Amino acid sequence: QVQVVESGGGLVQPGGSLRLSCAASGSIFSINNMAWYRQAPGKQRELVASITGGGGIYYADSAKGRFTISRDNAKNTVSLQMNSLKPEDTAVYYCNVDARVLLVGSRGYWGQGTQVTVSS
């Protein structure tokens, strides 16, 4: 009932930038939180940044000062601008959208992920 699609991943050099985008579609009544997670090989999935419906923002310590999360409520999209990328940022990045569907309820929906590789 809700589809989440990420885009914007790729290969960049250390110090470079990428902008990830995530679009939610389907039978969505409303969206509360939107967030970006990442998972590197051999590691658990971790929260990178999140933004609430009211605009409250959280960043992991590793992302502060380098990453910026934003959302467009009219388009049901969330973006993650990543600057000054480091090799340790290499991971699959996943978008999670907390959406409410009428007569169903509210829960998080995951995208399939987009690969970010930071390497020279």
C-alpha positions in Angstrom: 0.0 0.0 0.0 3.0 2.3 0.5 6.0 2.3 -1.8 9.4 3.8 -0.9 12.1 4.3 -3.5 15.6 5.7 -2.9 17.9 7.2 -5.5 21.1 9.1 -5.8 23.7 6.6 -4.6 27.0 6.0 -6.4 30.7 6.0 -6.3 32.4 9.2 -5.1 35.9 10.2 -4.0 36.8 11.1 -0.4 35.7 14.6 0.3 33.1 14.5 -2.4 29.3 15.0 -2.1 26.2 13.0 -2.9 22.5 13.8 -2.6 20.2 10.9 -1.8 16.5 11.2 -2.4 13.5 9.1 -1.2 10.0 9.2 -2.5 7.0 7.6 -0.8 3.8 6.9 -2.7 0.6 4.9 -2.4 -2.4 5.1 -0.1 -0.8 7.5 2.3 -3.0 9.6 4.6 -0.2 11.2 6.5 3.5 10.9 7.2 5.2 11.5 10.6 8.9 10.6 10.8 11.1 10.2 7.8 14.6 8.8 8.3 17.8 7.6 6.7 19.6 4.5 7.9 22.7 2.8 6.6 24.3 -0.6 6.9 27.9 -1.3 6.1 29.2 -4.9 5.4 29.4 -6.9 8.7 27.7 -4.2 10.7 24.2 -3.5 12.0 21.9 -1.0 10.4 22.2 2.4 12.1 20.2 5.5 12.1 22.0 8.4 10.3 19.4 11.2 10.4 15.7 11.6 10.9 13.1 14.4 10.6 9.7 14.6 12.2 6.5 16.0 10.6 7.0 19.1 12.7 10.6 19.6 11.4 12.5 18.2 14.4 15.8 16.8 13.2 18.2 14.3 14.6 21.7 13.5 13.3 24.1 10.7 14.4 27.4 12.1 15.7 29.1 10.7 12.6 26.8 12.8 10.4 26.7 16.1 12.3 28.3 19.0 10.3 28.5 17.0 7.1 25.0 15.7 6.3 21.7 17.6 6.0 18.3 16.0 6.0 15.3 17.8 4.5 11.7 17.0 3.4 9.1 18.2 1.0 5.7 17.4 2.4 3.9 18.3 -0.8 5.9 15.6 -2.7 6.2 13.1 0.2 10.0 13.1 -0.3 13.0 13.2 2.0 16.6 14.0 1.0 20.0 13.6 2.5 22.7 15.9 1.3 26.1 14.4 2.1 29.2 16.5 2.0 32.8 15.8 2.9 32.3 12.1 2.5 34.7 9.6 4.1 35.4 6.0 3.3 33.7 5.0 6.5 30.4 6.4 5.0 30.4 3.5 2.6 27.2 1.6 3.1 23.8 0.8 1.7 21.5 3.7 2.6 17.9 2.9 3.4 15.0 5.3 3.7 12.2 4.7 6.3 8.9 6.4 6.1 6.4 6.4 9.0 3.1 6.5 7.2 -0.5 6.2 8.2 -2.9 4.4 6.0 -6.6 4.8 6.8 -8.2 1.7 8.3 -4.8 0.0 8.5 -2.7 2.1 10.9 0.7 3.6 11.1 4.0 1.9 10.7 7.4 2.3 9.1 8.0 1.4 5.4 11.4 0.6 4.0 12.9 1.3 0.7 15.2 -1.2 -1.0 18.3 0.8 -0.4 20.9 2.6 -2.5 24.6 1.9 -2.5 27.0 4.6 -1.5 30.7 3.9 -2.0 33.4 6.4 -1.0 36.8 5.4 -2.4 39.7 6.7 -4.4 
